[in-house]
Amino acid sequence: MNNGTWQWDKRGWHISDDGATYVVTRCLPAKWDIFAETRLPDMGRRRLAHAVRQDLWRMLQRLRGYAPIVSVTRAGQGVHLRAGGSVAGSVPPGAQAQIAAMLADPDRRAAWQRAAGHR
């Protein structure tokens, strides 16, 4: 994860942006107990991170002690996205595969592109 300084936004999220990597998390220190990664075309890092975070939270909010983390890094002509989070307690089997399936879903990827495309 990047070593940028953390800021607290008024909606309850910790944000770090070092110019290349944008990270949004609910809790500090940010800990990756579960995660999946993907590459996407170039788009707005902040808008993409929040769009993915919303879908991630909708999917895993019933997971006890779950706190989401999304990291978006510029990589060549696109972005590298890592989504997951920390879990207080044991990680249920299949949780990481759920995140990977969400990141690979073409409908969600298209929605993120619409939400975060450069304007």
N, C-alpha and C positions, 0 to 999 in steps of 0.2 A: 504494500500500500504506500501511497505517497507520504512524504514527510512534511507536507504543507501545514500551515497553521489551521486550527479548527475554529470555526465560528458557529454560533448558535443562532438559528433563525427563529422567528416569532411563532412558527408552526410546530416547534418542538424537535427539529432535526439538527444534527451536527453536520456541517458542510466543510469540506476542504477542497481547495482548488489551487493547484500549483502552476496552472497554465497548460499543462499537458493532461493531467488526470484530475477528474472531478469525482469526489466521493460524497455520498450522502448516507448517513447512518443514524439510527435512533439512539444508540448507546456508545459511550466511550469507556474503556478502549474498545475499538472495533475489533471483533474477533470472528474469523471465518470458520465456524464449525461445519457449515455446509455451503457449497457453492457450485456453480457451473459457469462456463465461459463460452463466449461466441464472438464472432467478428461481424460487423455491420458496415454498410456504406457510411460515408461521412455525413454527420448530422450534428445538431446542437447537443453538446454533452449534458448540459443541465436539464434540458427538457427531456432528453432520452432517459437520464438517470431517474427522474421523478416519475416518468411514465412506467418504466420497468418496476420501480419500487412499488407503485400502486398495484400493478398486476401481481407482483410477488406477495404483497401483503394480503390481497384478496384470496390468494391461493393457500397461504400458510398461516393465516391469522388464528386458526384453532390449535396450532402447535404450541403447546404450553411453553412459555418463556422465550418465544421467538422474537428476535429483534433484527429487522432487515438491514442489509448493507448493499449498496450498488456502487460500483466503480466503473467509470468510463474514461478510457485513455485513447488519445489520438495515436493512430498507428498507420503510417503510410497514407494511403488514399481513403482510409476508413477509420473505424474506431474498434477498440477491443473492449468488450463489456464483461464484467464479472459481477454476478448476482448471487446473493445468498444471505448469510447472516449468522448470528450467534443463537444458540439454543441453551437455555438453562435446563440441564438434565440430559437425558439420553436422546439421541437423534433417531427417529423412527426409520426403519428400513424403507428405502424407496424415496425418501425426501429429496435427496440429491438428484435422483432420476427425474422427479417431478419438475425440478427447476430446469434441468437440461431440456426436458420436453417443452416447457414453456418457452425457453429461449429459441427453440427450433421451430416453433409453431409459425407457419407462414402468415396466418391471419394476424397474429399479434405483431409480428415483425413489420407487416405493412401498416398496421395502426401506429406503431412507434415511429415509422418513417413519416407518416402524415403529421404526427404530433410534434416531432423534433426536427423535421426537415429544415434546412436553411431557408430563411425567408428574405 
